[in-house]
Amino acid sequence: MTTLSPTLELACELIKRRSVTPADEGCQQLMIERLEAIGFCVVRLPFGDVDNFWAVRGERGPTLCFAGHTDVVPTGPEGDWQHPPFSPHIENGVLYGRGAADMKGSLAAMITAVEHFVATQPDHPGQIAFLITSDEEGIATNGTVKVVQWLVDNHEIPEWCLVGEPSSTKRVGDVIKNGRRGSLGAELVIRGIQGHVAYPQLADNPIHKVAPALAELATESWDNGNDFFPATSFQISNIHSGTGATNVIPGTVQVLFNFRFSTEVTVEQLKSRTEMILKQHQLDYELQWHLSGQPFLTEQGPLVEATVASIREITGIEAQLSTAGGTSDGRFIAPHGCQVVELGPVNATIHKVNECASVEDIDALEKIYRRILEKLLI
């Protein structure tokens, strides 16, 4: 292996740790040691089986927070990987390993960017912070959401937050996420009457009853979106029913569905319109809702402008602002008045076998993060 940059060396050290949610496996300890060595005050914030920490350097002034997660998704069958997923491998300018793109490459770039910045600006104005969790890829109940509540209780909400999620599409920096759609999930159970398929008059098939309602929900126009968000999307993700026999009409059917919604509609409006459609079809049903996050948007301002300008100066790319994609931990931070953007490696291989990231992109990411620091804190 050729000589690696400090950023790539750290990324490899992080990838070696089998930190499948909610395990951290020493990733945070490695980061904490590096941050304490350059003057950060670190508070460990474990909740349940999840490791989290908040680190800050500087006494007063506006705070730029780097946020991210050390946990990764499971690998799937490791035999399907070209190289062992927790043995980082560099080939033809590409770093392979679970977490290379999502998001250990970003974490390494954050750390080394701050190290470089502090070395040249030891008495920098403002504050630099890190909010790190090992609970982003899972159910996200003991991670960022609880750390943010701790920050609220201690009056430490940062002005700006840069999340290292893999936002890019083809080259690092071509896309910045300056917002995310909301996510509202639901479990719908329709009750019928079980019976023999030869005697349908003695049964009540819940699949037949719910099908027209689902068709109406799937074709409903919930809103038209706006300049920042696409129209709200309704998607059925699971339908389960039956005993496994071909001659039994089921007694119930379970349907899982999800809304990815814009700022043009509220959670209560989605719920009420859904229930109105279900009632119009005279269904005997139970409905349980789960809100994963509200939509958020960071409009033009210091953080967006510094990020766009830094990408342009380092890569020559004119970044596109986007709110597409899934949810991120930014949904827990933005509601408290913090400007939030997401900027990280190309996301083409995240959660896949042979996850990878360009070596050149990871090194460029460190330079972009460092330039953002300079623009906001000097």
NORMO-V129509 format. One record per backbone hydrogen bond with DSSP energy under -0.5 kcal/mol. CO is the residue of the C=O (numbers start at 1). NH is the residue of the N-H. Records with the same first field share a line. If there is no record, write none. Layout:
# NORMO-V129509
CO->NH + NH
This chain:
# NORMO-V129509
5->9
6->10
7->11
8->12
9->13
10->14
11->15
12->16
14->17
16->18
17->19
18->20
19->72
20->23
22->51
24->27
26->30
27->31
28->32
29->33
30->34
31->35
32->36
33->37
35->38 + 40
36->39
40->42
41->56
42->44
43->54
47->50
50->47
51->134
52->45
53->132
54->43
55->130
56->41
57->128
62->127
63->65 + 159 + 160
64->129
65->67 + 162
66->131
67->164
68->133
72->21
77->80
78->81
84->87
85->98
89->91 + 96
91->94
93->359 + 360
94->91 + 96
95->357
96->89
97->100
99->104 + 105
103->107
104->108
105->109
106->110
107->111
108->112
109->113
110->114
111->115
112->116
113->117
114->118
115->119
116->120
117->121
121->124
127->64
128->57
129->66
130->55
131->68
132->53
133->70 + 71
134->22
143->146 + 147
144->148
145->149
146->150
147->151
148->152
149->153
150->154
151->156
152->155
159->339
160->65
161->163 + 341
162->67
163->343
165->167
168->347
171->174
174->320
176->178 + 322
177->342
178->298
180->296
182->261
183->292 + 293
184->259
185->290
186->188 + 257
187->288
188->255
189->286
190->253
193->204
195->249
196->199
197->200
199->202
200->203
204->193 + 206
205->209
206->210
207->211
208->212
209->213
210->214
211->215
212->216
213->217
214->218
215->219
216->220
217->220
220->222
229->226
233->260
235->237 + 258
238->256
240->254
245->248
247->197
249->195
250->206
251->192
252->242
253->190
254->240
255->188
256->237 + 238
257->186
258->235
259->184 + 261
260->233
261->182
262->265
266->270
267->271
268->272
269->273
270->274
271->275
272->276
273->277
274->278
275->279
276->280
277->281
278->283
279->282
283->285
284->191
286->189
288->187
290->185 + 292
293->183
296->180
297->299
301->305
302->306
303->307
304->308
305->309
306->310
307->311
308->312
309->313
310->314
311->315 + 316 + 317
312->316
317->319
320->176
322->178 + 179
323->181
328->331
329->332 + 333
330->334
333->336 + 338
334->337
339->161
341->163
342->177
344->168 + 173
345->168
347->350
349->352
352->355
355->97
357->95
358->362
359->363
360->364
361->365
362->366
363->367
364->368
365->369
366->370
367->371
368->372
369->373
370->374
371->375
372->376
373->377
374->378
377->125
